[in-house]
Structure formats: C-alpha cells, structure tokens
C-alpha cells in the first residue's frame, strides 16, 4: 500500500505536499477538516495518515483520538514550532512520529518512507521467525505481539521499538539507536519522542515476577528489555 491521506486545512500546503508525494510514487487523498479526515482514515484505504494539529471543526488531537479508538494505522503529525504540549500529547495518544512546520516536502516524504519501511517489511526475518523474551512473543513478519498469550495493541512505532529491544534483550539500547532503528531517523536534540513511546510501552507490557517493569531505564545508556 502506498496510499497517503493528508489531513490539513491549509489547502496551499496540502497541494504542495501532495504534488511532491505523487512525484515520489505515492497516491494521495486530502481532507481539510478533522471530521472528514477521521472518517477517511477509518475507511481502510490508506497506508498512513499525515495529520495537522490545528484544524477547524475538530482539531488534530481529537482527530487522532478518534482514529486511534478504532485503528492502529501509522499516523504522522504536523505540529508548529513550540507546540511541545500538543506534540507530547499526540505521541501519548498513539501518533507514530511528528514533523515540525515549516518543513520541506522532501523531509515529510522521507519521514513517511521511514515509517512505512518499518511497518511494511522486516528484511532481517525469514518466514515464521519468532522473538521470545520471557512472556513476550513477537512475530515481526506478521506485525503481531503477545504478552503471556494475550495480544498487545501496539502502534507501528511502538512495535518497531519493542522489536529492537527484544532483539537486544538483556542489554541496554541507546536512545539514538532506538531512534535510528525504530523510527528510521537520527535522534534530534531535546527530542522526547523515544521517552514518550517507551512510557506507553511500559503501561502496555506486563511485569516481572517481582513486580518490576520488564522495560528498564539504564542510566546514561538507554533502555533495556529484561530477560526473566
């Protein structure tokens, strides 16, 4: 799937982004308000949605909330400079990544490719490869994960990050490596993206026998998935 949904009320900006994405081989549909955007996103036609925070009728945060209530599709948010609160809230509600406006069509397209590359393929895996760490089981090729036999509801980025940690279980992974391998981009200065995603993962994963989280912060080294 290479169908992209652009949800933004800035018609000039949307037109510029859509033209560039189409030149890069994507098929693009546009929605100019949150209600229409949420309805289109939930139609099942799209590989990814690009969602602006500031919109009429229903803002980007509420649109994201509505989409996430029914879908795990990848969502890339567009935020203004200095909108840290909206950015963090968006990540906590399940956005996969964000781009700060103003941004170039090339940057936006690169971010879309990075998300879809990790979502749609697992080049290191052969058929049927399974990762097992304690009660956690991951099937990267199928993009499915369970804890103690129960399905985990993960966003595409949460799955990517957890897969990196599972492949390195028992040793810490730096935030930069998590960003490179899980998000497909270098870690930016003051970027809290990884921290927010890992906080969400902690709430979704089960605990060890002693009650500790299986996902630990290792001072100055990064994050580690503990083997039981």
PyMOL commands that set and color helices and strands:
alter all, ss='L'
color gray80, all
select helices_A, chain A and resi 11-23+34-41+60-68+84-92+105-120+140-142+156-167+175-183+193-204
alter helices_A, ss='H'
color red, helices_A
select strands_A, chain A and resi 3-7+27-31+48-52+74-80+97-101+131-133+136-139+144-147+150-151+215-218+222-225
alter strands_A, ss='S'
color yellow, strands_A
deselect
rebuild
show_as cartoon
